[in-house]
Amino acid sequence: MNLKLLPCLAILMLCAGYLFSQNQKISGKVTDAGSGAPLEGITVRVKSAPKGTQTNKDGIFTLDAPSTGTLEFSSVGFNTQEVSINGRTEINVQLVPAVAELTQVVLVGSRSGGRAKTETPVPVDVISVNQAGLPSAKMELTSLLNAAAPSFNYNKQSGSDGADQIDLATLRGLGPDQTLVLINGKRRHQTAFVSVFGTRGRGNSGTDLNAIPESAIDRVEILRDGASAQYGSDAIAGVINIILKKDVNHLSINTGYAGYYDHKFNTHFKSSLNQYESAGAIDGNTVTIGANYGFPIGKNGGFINLSGNFLRQGKTFRQVLDTNLTSSGGLPINTGRRAHGDGSVTTGGGMLNMEIPVAHSNTTVYAFGGYNYKAADAYAYTRTLHGYNPLASGHPNRFPITQKNGNAIFVPGIMESIPTPGDQPDTIFNPHIQTHIQDASLAAGVRGSLGNNWKWDLSNTLGRNDFHFYGDKTFNASLIGTASPTHFDDGGFSFLQNTANLTFTKEIPHLGAGFNLALGAEYRYENYKIYAGEEKSWRNFDPDTLQASGAQGFPGYRPSDVVNAKRTNIAGYVDAEWDITTKFLLGAAIRAENYSDFGFTSNYKLAARYKVAPHFNIRGSVSTGYRAPSLQQINYSSQFTNVQGGRITEVKIAPNYSPITKAAGIPELKQEKSVNASLGFSWKPVNALTITIDGYLVKVKDRIVLSGQFDASDATLDPQFRDTLNSLRINNAQFFANAVNTTNYGVDIVIDYNKKWNDQHFRALFTGNLQHMDIDKINVPDKLNDSYLHRGEFFSEREQHFVLASAPPVKLGLNLEYGIHKFSVGARVTYYGKIVLLGYGFAGDPAKEGTGLPGDPNLEGTGISPLVALDSDGTLVPEQFNYNGKAVTDLYASFRFSSHISWFLGADNIFNVHPALGYVPGAKLSAYDGETGGPWDAVQMGFNGVRLFTKVAFSF
């Protein structure tokens, strides 16, 4: 050893000893500079040393540090602050909120306590409900999000049984039940409803977002990335996290009115036709009121926040009023659906959000939950007695009769006499389908902290949805000799979900630039029930079965449909985020689950973000996902009336375990599996401008959908299948099946410019989603893979187009707003790209009779290679509906009378834009063969036209 180094080593040792001897215990309190409230979870570090800690719920911290060192205080949403110790043992700090970032802190996708929106490794939209909702005619949460988020999509349904009142939404074009919904980070239950008729997302359930009062919501976070490994089943497409308000001593009341003024297609403006149901010149009249108030509890920051909402919306009535077939926009009388439009709904409910810190401890008790009731009424398809109109189909067996082979009983107030071209009045009635929906939930938990920066959270979340059907102004025609009753209890279904969750998280500030570890376990119980309607709602009382059975429009659920299914799920997960450096973030998650009914699965996720420059981040992720078949899909059973290709038929949807399903060769349902990948960037070139662009790829295997219908009269069916149908007196049957594999890919774009100066502000927000979906494979069971006909009945071209149209290929939005002093004006333009759908098919070629190939008349009304005949010469052409891309423009203005009252006024779809009419040019006599039975299919832009609105917001 070189002896000359000994003096140097001695000096270094003395310095180290001196520095070590100067370490001292330092404590203090961190508070908000604005409110003075203690701040929990603030990272306190010794600068340039691997030492650090976090503040507790009282804002208190303690750590050892050299007396001459510097402490760094940092947290998302606050400006970082450095403080020199200078020998002090007590240091109190007030952190200043970083206003530009505070409202953009997101909790979903991370268990580390939140990150700024631009700092996340995956894309997250943050939507303020008040900011999006007040300057808009949209009155419900789903419609607000549809306009605000680039890859959030939904289609308002009409004439679709329960789907009229459950607005099932999708992310990135996937299924409604492939998006998980959370409230305050806890799993929200799904609706008991499953889409089976007249709707996009057929065969899927989902979450009723509109059952959550808007007045209770502070903001909505939409994680646009697969997250099954983090949150479990249903998160293939992403996660919607709804954050409830925590306000105290603040009363807010929002009230509003909206109504549609559609001078082009509202049936009111041509009531002289005497053909259609109608209301006023302004229909769909909607009134809503919501209130929120919070009370402080105790002296430690506790609160209880209460909210309530009420909404009442009237029906709309839309038809083509020009009946001159020689004009470009003329169509014949719609004899199959004389009451076409949105149903009416009355809904109300409340919600609470509560947190109570336990005095002199690190523990907080919390709870949130609510109740919502919804009563709705919608028209079913028209029943026609004689069919004197050449385009009508007479069905006397749908009407009550005086005696066997007797005359129909005319019931005033329900039946109407309708003029026809031959001056022979016909008799019709429009059954009503009513739904009463109850939705209740309650989450309760306790969270706290242990030593060594460990935090824990124990919770239980219970939710139940009950969906009850009624038939009104309708008949059971098999009750011969009477026209009563005219109101029926059709039964329904319910879904209950209980989730218990325990999570431990630990921040390790000195590992790299920060490391967060989360460990958790979850236990979930689910129960799905179908309960039968009253006997008269479903039974056939005619011994010869000539008269139609059950309530017309929606026959009740039968005792044979009744089910009480249960299952449990247990899961464990590990979720970690590591800021390896201040620039490089790496996240990973793995989750293992075991279902009592279909077994074990495991999934993973890797995500990363790299800060190329102070305001430019590259981010990406790769993950696997899964979705267990829901109890609804496994157990749903019903027999209902369907109208397709102008034919009214009775259809049985057989549950997965049914003898019919087994005889058809449909295998047991299994989990859907997915692989997700995303790559993008976030950029903040100046303080007022944020740009994010994210590309994605999602491959899903074994997606569960509802099959087409198989006809018992088809002699080419497998003999065992056909015999089973006939023995159970079933004419048509369909099933849930893992039918398709799909690939979705696209790009999301968000450009947000928000500038404030003096008493003025300007905002420009551009959102865009460009996407494409491929159907990679149709998984036809062996028994049904024997012919073109059976393959088509399993999943026809028509059904394929509905899957492909789950989201438009292009969706662009631009919102411009300028305000000065108390006055603001704005405009929103939303462009929906072209989608293509198919009809059921009205026509066939007699020369191909019995071939089972395109053109065979036996394929009419099945959706298999659908054809219609041209009016001029009968030439058969494909029945394809081209809904070309169109833009909808909204205008609004607001005036703030004072800090307590603001007034909003405007109109959505100010130019009264409608979708293209859904018919084949040159084949007008075959119109109304779409999914709704009206002039249009359900498309995102809607078909109700201009919607005027005014709203008033009170704040005290």
C-alpha angles and dihedrals in degrees: 000000000000106000090204089071094058096084090050092049091048091052091049092049091049091050092048091048091048092050092046091049089054094058110115139177112262126190135173148139131264119208139173109266091217105044102017090231117148114256120224124203098024110154112234115192138175101238114245091007133092093243127111149133141181134245119253126230090283091053092250123143134180129188143144116255139159113268092235096047134104128243122215119206116196142161138153109273096027133083112254113249130198122203127187113228097212093183095305121141096196122052123175119190135191114206121209116224115243093230095194091058105029096082090046099057109123128203102185117093094026135068092194095095100270141307135217110270093247092049097059120108090226131042117270127177117211113202125186107214094211093047092050099036110042098061092049141075089227109111104182133063098242094055091047092054091046089062097040106044122062101221099028110109139177137159120216106232129218127194091004103126109237093355088078088074103031109071101203110197133196139205121221093352096296127126123295091242092052091074119078119216122208131184114207086345095305124116115264120214121245127238120268087232120104121192111243108146139034098358148098114249090042111190093024137108125202145167123292101228091179090067088073112083111243090216089065095054124093097179143335123232116202114195105201098199139078110275108168091124090056103037107014136232119009095033097100093114098031145277134282112204117191114202115205124217123265099188120143130195089011124112117198125181124182120187131173151165131212135174138173120244106189109163091176105056107010105118090220089077092061104030086140088082088073088207108101142050113250145172130193135322086265110042137169086055108189131190124183138175130184132180136188133185134163132205124205115234122204127332099287102074098276120154146171117211119196128195137178136184136189127186133175121184129180130218125272126216121206130174138142102269096192106086095176103113092198092064119086095243099035125118133174124260111290099236096171098055113027093164107051124164143067119327124237123256139187116193138168139165149141141229139197132204119191139176125176119181112212110239118253093008142084092243130110127189115208140177139173136172145119152191131247130185124194128185116187139177127196136167123249125208118301120264113215124198106204108002096224089160105087090231095049128091116219118221110176090168088071092063130078112254134203096235142335108320086356134138126285117265111238112220114195115221092030105044124054136196110234125196117237134196091259092054090245106128114224128207121235141165133193113217117219123226112205126190129194111194126188121189123183133171141169130183123185132174150144128230135183146139138267132197123298094035095295115151126191136196125191118184145159124205123193125186136170133185123192121191116191124184128206131182116218135185089012141104146226097231093198090070090092117203097024140070095204143135101042095176123061138187101226097184122228145193142272137205127203126188129182120186125187116192136183121186133178121195131183131190116209103188097180096054101097107310091327139322129208123194125189126188122182150164131204136192120193131187123192132187127186124187137183115197125195126246125233114294095253090056094067112010127100108225094181107097091206091048092223093129119067115261128232133011111326113244096023119018113208125256111269129226087252088061094055114118138167107192127176138182141168134214131196123192142177127194144180120204124181136177121190125189092203087183132353086269104041123063122182124187131186136176136179127185133185122194136179123201121201092223106039109015143231132353136166133194140181141202134198122190133173141183127193123193103219091176133001091272103024122081131179114206138179145157144194125199147155123232144184141188122204115222106263121243086244092059094045097046109025113128132170146139114221145163116261130189117204132150087004092298125119112216139168112239131192119210102201121206120241094259096046121122087236091056092047092048090053090055095243107157124225113281116261135188123288113238129203144182117208130191131174137176128181148120143243121214132184103185092171132012094259098045130073125178125186127176121178129177121201144187123196123182116188124189124200098007111192115237138156114264126227123262126280118209119223090212091064104110091195094065119109104280094234091051093047093046091051091052092049094046090055092043092240116152099185131017137184136179148201111252143165086250110155145036115208141184122208123188132168149118133261120209127191123176115178124182115180119172130174126184132163105325095332135089137185129191131185116182122181121184127179141174123190112184145159133193130202126195100221099183142356110218101216114184114242094248091056097040094081101096145016089250096055094043088053093047090052093055116347130200087257093057090045090056091053090055091047090049094055085112130012115252088240129031118171130174133186122185119185122183133174126183136181123187106316099345129082135175129188147172132206124197119189122186121199116195127228121288128186124214134175133225128228094258124250101200146049140181114256089209089067095049110147096008095107088218132116109300096029106135087223087071093060111126095010100099090236107135088330118214135186131191122246112243093231103055109354094253110162117238133171113274099233125156115207112201099190122210114275138177125229120204125206125191127193144165134193137195126197108212091183140331086283105047132045127174126207127193134173150098135264116219090014092182094054094239117182133187118263112275112269104237139095112262109249092021101081093142087065095052125129093047094126130107098274097042088235136099092282140032118236106280128169098254090058127219104246097094128211115017116197119201147175128187136182123203121200123193125181 
